[in-house]
Amino acid sequence: MKNEVTTMSAIARRVAEYVADSFELELKVVDLVLDLQAVHSKTPLNLQGMFDGDLSHVLHDVLGIRRHVIREGTLKGYLRGGFVPRYALDQ
């Protein structure tokens, strides 16, 4: 679990830095990590693939997760709107 959180943190930092540099928007790394953890608990993600992956695909997944994740209640961690991360292991 610790390695997963470390990998998620690195992924989140990469995305947050890109968004800040490219769009002058601030995304909190901790919020991105919490979203990744919630989704990963319901839809396992290829975290190493995300860590090593092409930035466009990583952005698609992290920002898509940010937009579509359910953050509260009994459905916490599930994704709405039919969104499926490219790095989901259960495709």
C-alpha positions as CSV (number, residue, x, y, z in Angstrom):
1,M,0.0,0.0,0.0
2,K,2.8,2.4,0.8
3,N,4.4,1.9,-2.6
4,E,1.0,2.5,-4.2
5,V,0.5,5.8,-2.3
6,T,4.0,6.9,-3.3
7,T,3.3,6.1,-6.9
8,M,-0.1,7.9,-6.8
9,S,1.6,10.9,-5.3
10,A,4.2,11.0,-8.0
11,I,1.5,10.7,-10.7
12,A,-0.6,13.5,-9.0
13,R,2.4,15.8,-8.8
14,R,3.2,15.3,-12.5
15,V,-0.4,16.2,-13.4
16,A,-0.7,19.1,-11.0
17,E,2.6,20.6,-12.3
18,Y,1.6,20.2,-15.9
19,V,-1.8,21.8,-15.3
20,A,-0.2,24.7,-13.3
21,D,2.4,25.4,-16.0
22,S,0.2,25.0,-19.0
23,F,-3.1,26.5,-17.8
24,E,-2.2,28.4,-14.7
25,L,-4.7,26.4,-12.7
26,E,-4.0,24.9,-9.2
27,L,-4.9,21.3,-8.5
28,K,-4.1,20.1,-5.0
29,V,-1.9,17.0,-5.1
30,V,-3.6,15.6,-2.0
31,D,-7.1,15.8,-3.7
32,L,-5.8,14.0,-6.8
33,V,-4.2,11.3,-4.6
34,L,-7.5,10.8,-2.7
35,D,-9.4,10.5,-5.9
36,L,-6.9,8.0,-7.3
37,Q,-7.1,5.9,-4.1
38,A,-10.9,5.9,-4.1
39,V,-11.1,4.8,-7.7
40,H,-8.2,2.3,-7.4
41,S,-10.2,0.6,-4.5
42,K,-13.1,-0.1,-6.9
43,T,-11.4,-0.2,-10.3
44,P,-7.8,-1.3,-10.0
45,L,-5.5,0.9,-11.9
46,N,-2.2,0.1,-13.6
47,L,-0.3,2.6,-11.4
48,Q,3.1,1.7,-12.8
49,G,1.8,2.2,-16.3
50,M,0.4,5.6,-15.3
51,F,3.7,6.5,-13.7
52,D,5.7,5.6,-16.8
53,G,3.0,6.5,-19.3
54,D,2.5,9.1,-22.0
55,L,1.4,12.4,-20.3
56,S,-1.7,12.7,-22.6
57,H,-3.0,9.4,-21.4
58,V,-2.2,10.1,-17.8
59,L,-3.9,13.5,-18.0
60,H,-7.0,11.8,-19.6
61,D,-7.2,9.4,-16.7
62,V,-6.4,11.7,-13.7
63,L,-8.6,14.6,-14.9
64,G,-11.3,12.2,-16.0
65,I,-11.3,10.5,-12.6
66,R,-11.3,14.0,-11.0
67,R,-14.4,14.9,-13.0
68,H,-16.3,11.6,-12.7
69,V,-15.5,10.0,-9.3
70,I,-18.2,9.7,-6.7
71,R,-16.6,11.0,-3.5
72,E,-19.3,10.2,-0.9
73,G,-21.8,7.6,0.2
74,T,-22.0,3.9,-0.6
75,L,-20.8,4.4,-4.2
76,K,-17.6,6.2,-3.2
77,G,-14.8,5.4,-5.6
78,Y,-17.1,4.4,-8.5
79,L,-17.0,6.5,-11.7
80,R,-20.2,8.0,-13.2
81,G,-21.0,8.9,-16.7
82,G,-19.5,5.8,-18.3
83,F,-15.9,7.0,-17.8
84,V,-13.3,4.3,-18.0
85,P,-9.7,5.1,-17.3
86,R,-7.3,4.0,-20.0
87,Y,-5.1,2.5,-17.3
88,A,-7.9,0.5,-15.7
89,L,-6.9,-3.1,-15.2
90,D,-10.5,-4.4,-15.6
91,Q,-11.2,-3.4,-19.1
